[in-house]
Amino acid sequence: MIDFELSPRIKATKNMVHMFADQAVRPVARQYDENEHEKPWDLLKMVQKVMGGGIAGALGSPEKKEKKEGEEPKEKKPKEANLAGAITVEEIFWGDAGIALAFPGPGLGGAAVQASGTPEQKEKFLARFFTDEPAWGAMAITEPEAGSDTANLKTSAVLDGDEWVLNGEKIFVTSGKSALEDSEGFVVVWATIDKKAGRAGIKPFIVEHGTSGMEITKIEDKMGIRCSDTVSISFMDCRIPKENILGSPEVVDKTKTEGFKKVMATFDATRPLVAAMAIGVGQAALDFLKEKLTEEGIELRYGINPHRMTSLERDVMQMEADLKAARLLTWRALWMLDNGLRNDLQSSMAKAKAGLAVTRITQKAVEVMGPLGYSRELLLEKWMRDSKINDIFEGTGQIQLLITARRLLGFSREQLK
Ligand SMILES: Cc1cc2nc3c(=O)[nH]c(=O)nc-3n(C[C@H](O)[C@H](O)[C@H](O)COP(=O)(O)OP(=O)(O)OC[C@H]3O[C@@H](n4cnc5c(N)ncnc54)[C@H](O)[C@@H]3O)c2cc1C
């Protein structure tokens, strides 16, 4: 049964994180928006110390997660790790999206290791996120000619003795600089070991910071989430150990894409997190707008006949309804994940809805506030810029709708493109 009440444990965490976001993150939001390539190091170090594993610590420490064979859990806790993680994410992003994205942690790269790594790989690559030193994990899929169409990627990996040799170019890698230059992190790189095999030939590889043959070639200047670094990475005969492949190196049957599917399943866990990020920003804009309306003595009359509402009341209530719908879809996707149910449809629906909701809410909030909404004096214009990314990374809004349509209508990837 789905329960719409948060557990006391999650409620307590939510309140604590909200206070932290309000007092430590929000006050420096503008500063790091104006100075795109600076990092709030003091804050990041504090986050690492306090949260050990950053906001993505919801992945769990590899040591803590492994249960000995036959050992019974001491007490039966509710299955809510992913839901709890997403609520933490929402609250931090309420504070500021750019800074939250810059928080240390395993990130998408760590999620891929968690989803398809061996116990040895998890131990080796995830343990670093549970120390006092900030570290970052990143994921590099996108290429100049492969974004939504991941199957088109050209970066190659060729086995040479005990090493894989990587060649190619990756673009728009979130936290790539943090992972490779600012900490002892890693990037999970998607490359093909057999171009003719299509999706079945695509495998993820872990590339450690400091590996030769890998170079950051560009740091993006962006519209929003400016505190988060986004880079291009070039691989030129970049050699990594044979055991750094995630999943099987075999392309046994070219019609089978199990390995690819397993890594794509990473997104079933991370898309609801992106939805939670969007909801956090949307909530920030809505809270701020309602506070300003109250200051102006404008009261929102809930429950009155819609025909008697002012257009402002209608707008704000629509914003609230959109945000609530997005949140409920997101929580459902996470609840399914926590309970071991297939949630690919729900993840895509949540991300599509939340991405659209946040862009509409922030834009409407700017509109309602008039010129002040457009001014850098307030954070509204920043939230409008920050929000758009939720509709782009980890699969655009259009791609989420496409996945949703395929699943609802029972069409294959080939039947509905
Ligand atoms: C700030 C930022 C951070 C990012 N971080 C990462 C990262 O960490 N790792 C990573 O690998 N990538 C990352 N990306 C890349 C991001 O995931 C891609 O930009 C995204 O998947 C879209 O791919 P594309 O840019 O090639 O656009 P395209 O696929 O070329 O799409 C262009 C437009 O066409 C639409 N479109 C494409 N195909 C279809 C279709 N079949 N039906 C309908 N519409 C379609 C898209 O929705 C989009 O609107 C990041 C991007 C940004 C901007």
The ligand as an SDF file (V2000), in Angstrom:
LIG
                    3D

 53 58  0  0  0  0  0  0  0  0999 V2000
   24.1690   21.4210  -17.7300 C   0  0  0  0  0  0  0  0  0  0  0  0
   24.1550   20.0630  -18.3590 C   0  0  0  0  0  0  0  0  0  0  0  0
   24.6510   18.9790  -17.6740 C   0  0  0  0  0  0  0  0  0  0  0  0
   24.6900   17.7150  -18.2750 C   0  0  0  0  0  0  0  0  0  0  0  0
   25.2510   16.6680  -17.5840 N   0  0  0  0  0  0  0  0  0  0  0  0
   25.4600   15.4960  -18.2400 C   0  0  0  0  0  0  0  0  0  0  0  0
   26.2090   14.4360  -17.6240 C   0  0  0  0  0  0  0  0  0  0  0  0
   26.6110   14.5210  -16.4570 O   0  0  0  0  0  0  0  0  0  0  0  0
   26.4740   13.3400  -18.3570 N   0  0  0  0  0  0  0  0  0  0  0  0
   26.0390   13.1860  -19.6440 C   0  0  0  0  0  0  0  0  0  0  0  0
   26.3350   12.1640  -20.2560 O   0  0  0  0  0  0  0  0  0  0  0  0
   25.3090   14.1590  -20.2500 N   0  0  0  0  0  0  0  0  0  0  0  0
   25.0100   15.2950  -19.5750 C   0  0  0  0  0  0  0  0  0  0  0  0
   24.3050   16.3070  -20.1850 N   0  0  0  0  0  0  0  0  0  0  0  0
   23.8220   16.1080  -21.5410 C   0  0  0  0  0  0  0  0  0  0  0  0
   22.3290   15.8580  -21.5920 C   0  0  0  0  0  0  0  0  0  0  0  0
   21.9960   14.6300  -21.0030 O   0  0  0  0  0  0  0  0  0  0  0  0
   21.9130   15.9230  -23.0690 C   0  0  0  0  0  0  0  0  0  0  0  0
   22.0690   17.2500  -23.4960 O   0  0  0  0  0  0  0  0  0  0  0  0
   20.5150   15.4620  -23.3070 C   0  0  0  0  0  0  0  0  0  0  0  0
   20.4060   14.0780  -23.0780 O   0  0  0  0  0  0  0  0  0  0  0  0
   20.0270   15.7650  -24.7100 C   0  0  0  0  0  0  0  0  0  0  0  0
   20.8940   15.2650  -25.6520 O   0  0  0  0  0  0  0  0  0  0  0  0
   21.4470   16.2230  -26.8320 P   0  0  0  0  0  0  0  0  0  0  0  0
   22.0530   17.3980  -26.1790 O   0  0  0  0  0  0  0  0  0  0  0  0
   22.2850   15.4430  -27.7510 O   0  0  0  0  0  0  0  0  0  0  0  0
   20.1640   16.7080  -27.5570 O   0  0  0  0  0  0  0  0  0  0  0  0
   19.3970   15.9850  -28.7470 P   0  0  0  0  0  0  0  0  0  0  0  0
   19.2330   14.5510  -28.4540 O   0  0  0  0  0  0  0  0  0  0  0  0
   20.0670   16.3520  -30.0260 O   0  0  0  0  0  0  0  0  0  0  0  0
   17.9900   16.6890  -28.6450 O   0  0  0  0  0  0  0  0  0  0  0  0
   17.7320   18.0140  -29.1190 C   0  0  0  0  0  0  0  0  0  0  0  0
   16.2280   18.2630  -28.9640 C   0  0  0  0  0  0  0  0  0  0  0  0
   15.4980   17.2810  -29.7400 O   0  0  0  0  0  0  0  0  0  0  0  0
   14.5930   16.5640  -28.9000 C   0  0  0  0  0  0  0  0  0  0  0  0
   14.5250   15.1640  -29.3500 N   0  0  0  0  0  0  0  0  0  0  0  0
   15.5610   14.3140  -29.5760 C   0  0  0  0  0  0  0  0  0  0  0  0
   15.1040   13.1030  -29.9570 N   0  0  0  0  0  0  0  0  0  0  0  0
   13.7570   13.1790  -29.9460 C   0  0  0  0  0  0  0  0  0  0  0  0
   12.7020   12.2600  -30.2550 C   0  0  0  0  0  0  0  0  0  0  0  0
   12.9550   11.0060  -30.6260 N   0  0  0  0  0  0  0  0  0  0  0  0
   11.4210   12.6920  -30.1510 N   0  0  0  0  0  0  0  0  0  0  0  0
   11.1250   13.9700  -29.7710 C   0  0  0  0  0  0  0  0  0  0  0  0
   12.0960   14.8970  -29.4820 N   0  0  0  0  0  0  0  0  0  0  0  0
   13.3800   14.5040  -29.5680 C   0  0  0  0  0  0  0  0  0  0  0  0
   15.1840   16.6680  -27.5140 C   0  0  0  0  0  0  0  0  0  0  0  0
   14.1910   16.4760  -26.5250 O   0  0  0  0  0  0  0  0  0  0  0  0
   15.7570   18.0780  -27.5230 C   0  0  0  0  0  0  0  0  0  0  0  0
   14.7350   18.9870  -27.2330 O   0  0  0  0  0  0  0  0  0  0  0  0
   24.1940   17.5550  -19.5930 C   0  0  0  0  0  0  0  0  0  0  0  0
   23.6530   18.6430  -20.2800 C   0  0  0  0  0  0  0  0  0  0  0  0
   23.6300   19.8810  -19.6840 C   0  0  0  0  0  0  0  0  0  0  0  0
   23.0630   21.0480  -20.4490 C   0  0  0  0  0  0  0  0  0  0  0  0
  1  2  1  0
  2  3  1  0
  2 52  2  0
  3  4  2  0
  4  5  1  0
  4 50  1  0
  5  6  2  0
  6  7  1  0
  6 13  1  0
  7  8  2  0
  7  9  1  0
  9 10  1  0
 10 11  2  0
 10 12  1  0
 12 13  2  0
 13 14  1  0
 14 15  1  0
 14 50  1  0
 15 16  1  0
 16 17  1  0
 16 18  1  0
 18 19  1  0
 18 20  1  0
 20 21  1  0
 20 22  1  0
 22 23  1  0
 23 24  1  0
 24 25  2  0
 24 26  1  0
 24 27  1  0
 27 28  1  0
 28 29  2  0
 28 30  1  0
 28 31  1  0
 31 32  1  0
 32 33  1  0
 33 34  1  0
 33 48  1  0
 34 35  1  0
 35 36  1  0
 35 46  1  0
 36 37  1  0
 36 45  1  0
 37 38  2  0
 38 39  1  0
 39 40  1  0
 39 45  2  0
 40 41  1  0
 40 42  2  0
 42 43  1  0
 43 44  2  0
 44 45  1  0
 46 47  1  0
 46 48  1  0
 48 49  1  0
 50 51  2  0
 51 52  1  0
 52 53  1  0
M  END
$$$$
